[in-house]
Amino acid sequence: MIKPSANFTDRMCRRIGILDRESPLVANQRMIVLVFLFHSLALLACIPWLFSWWGVGLWLGGHYLYGTLGMTMGYHRLLTHRGFTCPRWFEHALAVLGVCCLEGTPMSWVAVHRMHHQHSDQVADPHSPRLKGFLWSHMGWFMFLNPNLYKVSTYERYIRDLFQDRFYKRMEKPWASRRIYIIQWLVYLVLGALVGLLTDGSAEGILQMSLSFLVWGVILRTVTVWHVTWSVNSITHIWGYRNYVTRDQSRNNWVVALVSGGEGWHNNHHAEPRAASHGQRWWEFDHTYTSIRLFQMVGLASNVVKPKRRMEMEQPQEEAVAS
């Protein structure tokens, strides 16, 4: 019987030092192929024929819609930390936007992130750069099947609240979240075809606009949202300044904050995880929190948790910038 090809991948990863020789982890070949495929397809945006200002607009707008509202506001500040409350239908809508980013189901994402906060920069942290390096925390950790992450006991411990909602349990079923992502592809292809029909009318124009919508609005946007999310795990635990003394090595990084909707003010967040606002100094702009406040004004968000340690803020430490 031929052994699974994952064995070769595991041996290579151990040989180059990504995995310890005694590590129980094995390569998640499905995830490796998925990440490689999407990065390869994202390069199609470099083809001039597929460029359109519609596509650029969808890429930037999608980064806010799916990345900021879906991942940052929905998966992170709402589902993981319960930094505010909202109507159940609106919570589910934000979760669906998060699913469209192809970063896992709501349950799996929340479980891993809550585990990260409990064991931040310790041995049990799923993605600390302090233990296995930048590349591991950025994208290596989920390319290996970790038996400690996605088992029933982990879910029971970290996401008992989400188990109370049938919607999230249905999302755990095979193909449930994938259907949402596939539907997203179809919607963008159809919308692109309609725009091409109205602006050009030719078969080539319809095809060009349809593919432009797909490449820029879905594939490229998915890859950029991936790296923005991963940067919070990696960069903000290595480079930046600290407003608070915390038991981990979290940092505030203005570049990551700028592209992630305020998630880069990571030291502030680790000092007070439930706070819906991550930016606390006047220059720490947090447009996810601004969005939460806007939704609060129209009645879609309530019980917004505000920082309580604002007056205890320390001056940045000289040792904050890691070498």
N, C-alpha and C positions, 0 to 999 in steps of 0.2 A: 504493500500500500504506500502510495506517495505521501510524504509528510506535507502539511500545509506550508505554503511558501512564506508564511509569517515567520517561521523559524529562521530563515535566512535574514529577514529584516531585523529580528531580535538580536541575532548574533552580531550583525554589523553595528547596531546601535550600542551594544555592550563594548564592542571592540574600539569604537571611537569615543566612548566615555559618556554617551547620553544616558545610558542605563547602567546601573551597578550590576556586577555579575551575579549578585545574589538577589536582585530585584525580582519580585513576582510578576511584574508587568510584562505584557506581550503586546506586540504591535497591533494597532487597530487599522488594518489595511483598508477597510471601507472608508474610514475618515481620511487616511492619507491620500487615497485616490480622489476623494471628493475635494479636498483642499487643493491638490495639484490641478485637478480639472478646472475648478473655478478660477484659479489664478491664470491658467492658460487661456481660458475663454475671455477673461477680463482684458487680455492684451488685444482683443479684437477692437477695442475702443481706439486703438492707435491707427486703425484703417480709416483713411479720409472718407471713403464712401459711406461709412457708418456714422460719421459725425453729423450731428444736428444740434441746433440750439435747444430744440425740444428735449433731446436726450440729456444735454447738460443740465437743463432745468429740472428734469426728473431725477437726475443723479443727486443734485443738491437738495431738492425738495424731499426726495426719498430719504436722504440722510437724516433730515429732521423728523419726518413722519415715522419711519421705521426705527432709526437709530436712537433719536432723542425720546420720542413718545413711546415707542414700543419697548426698546431695551432699557434706556436710562430711567424713564418715568415708570413704565409698566413693570418690567421684570425686576428692576433694582429697587427703586425707591418705594414702590407700592407693594409688590408681592413679597420681596425679600425682607424689607425693613418696616413696612407698614407706616411710612412717614406721613401718610394721609389716607383718608377714606374716600370712597366714591360709590356711585350706584353700581350694582353688580354687573349690569349690562355694559357699562363703560369700562369697568375693570376687565371684563372678558374681551372687549374690543381692543384694549391696549395689549392684552396678552396675545391676541391674534397678530397684531402688528409685530410683536416680538418674535413670534414663530416665523414670520416672513423673513427674518434675518438669518435663519438656518443656524442658530446657535444652541439648539436643543430645546426640549419641551420646557414649559414653565416649571414643572416639578424638579426636573434634573438640574436646571440652571440655578434655581433658588437653593436647592440642597447643597450644591457645591459651594455657592457663595456664602451661605451661612456657616458651612464648615470652615471656609477660609477665614471668616471673622473670628470664629472660636479659637482657631489655631494659627493665627496670622504669623507668618515667618517662623513657624515652628515645624517640627518634623511632619506633623499631620496636615500641614497646609498643602492643599492640592497643587498650588502653583506659585510657590515662593521662589523668587530669583535668588534669594540669599542662600538657598540650599543647593540648587542645581543649575544656577546660572540664568542669564537673560533669555536665551532661546527656549529653554524649558518652560519658563513662566509665560512667555509670549504665545507660544503655540505648540510646544512639544508635549505638554502634560496631557492634552486630550487626544493625542495621536497614539496613546497606549491604553490598553484596557486595564484599568485599575480596579481590582475586585472590591476595594473598600468604598468606592464612590457610589455605584449604582446598584446596591443591594437593598432588600426590603428593610433591614434594620436601620440603614442610613436614612431612608425615606421616613420611617416611623419616628426617628429621632429629630430630624431637621425640618420636615414639612408636614407635620401632623395637621396644621391648619388647612393646607391645601387639599388634604385628603377629604375634607368635609364637603368639598365642591365637586359634583359629578363632572362638571365641564373639564376640570384639570385631569381627572382620572381618565376621561375619554381621550384626552390628548396624548396619553401614554400608550394607547393602543397602536399596533403597527400600522403605518401609512397614514395615521390621522393628521400629524403635522406636515407630512410630505404632500398630502393632498392640497393643503392650504398653499404650500409653496408652488405646486404645479398650477393651481388655479391662478395664482399671481402671474405666472408666466403667460398664461392664456389671456388674462385681462390686458396685460401690457401689449401683447402681440395684436390683439383686436383693436385696442385704442390707437396704436401706432398705424394700423391699416386704415382706420377711419380718418386720422389726421392726414395721412398720405393721400387718401382719396379726395379729401376736401382741398388740399393745398397743391396737389400735383395732378392727380387723376390717372396717370399712366400706371401700368403694371409695375414698372421698375420703381417708380416713386412710392407706390404703396408698399412694395417689398422692402425698399430701403428704409422707410420711416418705421415700419413694423419692427425690423431687426435693430434699428437704432434705439427704439424704445426698450427692447429687450436687453441689449448689451449695456446701455448706459443706465437705464432705469432699474434694472434688476441685477444683472451679473456684476457689473463694476461697483454698483452701490453696495451689494452684499459683501464684496471683498473689502471695500473701504470701511464699512461698519465693523467687519471682523477685526481689522487691524486696530481700529480705534478702541474697541472693547478690550482686545488683548493688551494694548498699551497701558491700560489702567492696571492690569495685573503685573506687568513687567516694569515699565518705565517709572511709574509712581511709587515703586518700592526700591528704586535705586537712585534716581536723580531728582533733586528739587530741594525745597526748604520745608521746615517744620514749624508750625504754629504751636503745636502741643507736644508734650512728652508722652508718648504712648509706648506700650510694651512691644510694639512691632517697629519696623523700619519704614513705615508709610511716609510719603513725601507729597508736597503740593507742587505740581508741575504745570506751569501756565500754558505750555504748548498743548499738552494733553487736555487740559481743561477747555482750551479754545475749540478743539475739534470734537470734544465728547459731550458738550452741553453742560460742563461744570463738573464732570466726574474726576477731572484731574486734581481737584482740591482734595486729594485723597487722605492726607493727614488730618484735615478737618473732619472728614467723614469717619475715619477710624476712631477719632476722639469721641465722636457722638454719632454712632451709626444710624439711629432712628431719625435724626433731624432731616427734614425734607430739603433744607438749604445746605449746600456744601460750601459755597463761597461765603466768607465771613468778613474779610477785610474789604475796603471799598473798591479795590481793584480786582477782587476775585469774582469776576462776573460769572453768573450761573444761570444760563437761559433755560435750563430745565426747571429750575425753581420759579423763574419768571412765568413759564408756561403753567406750572401748578397754580400760581397765584391768579392767572387769568382764568383758568378753569374754576377756581374758587369763586371768582367774581360772578360767573354765570351759573353757579350752583352745581357744578360737576365735581368739585373737590371740597372736602371739609375736614375738620380735625387735623389741620396741617401742623406737624410737629416742628417747632422752631428750636434753634440752638439755645442751650441754657448756659453754656460755658463761655459765652462771648467775652465777658469781662475778665475771665481767667486766662485769656490768651497770652501766651508767652512771646517774647521777642524771638525772631529766627535764630536758630543755633548756628554757630560757626561750623560745626561738624555736619550740618544738614546736607551739604552737597557731597554726595558719595564719590569717591574716586573710582 
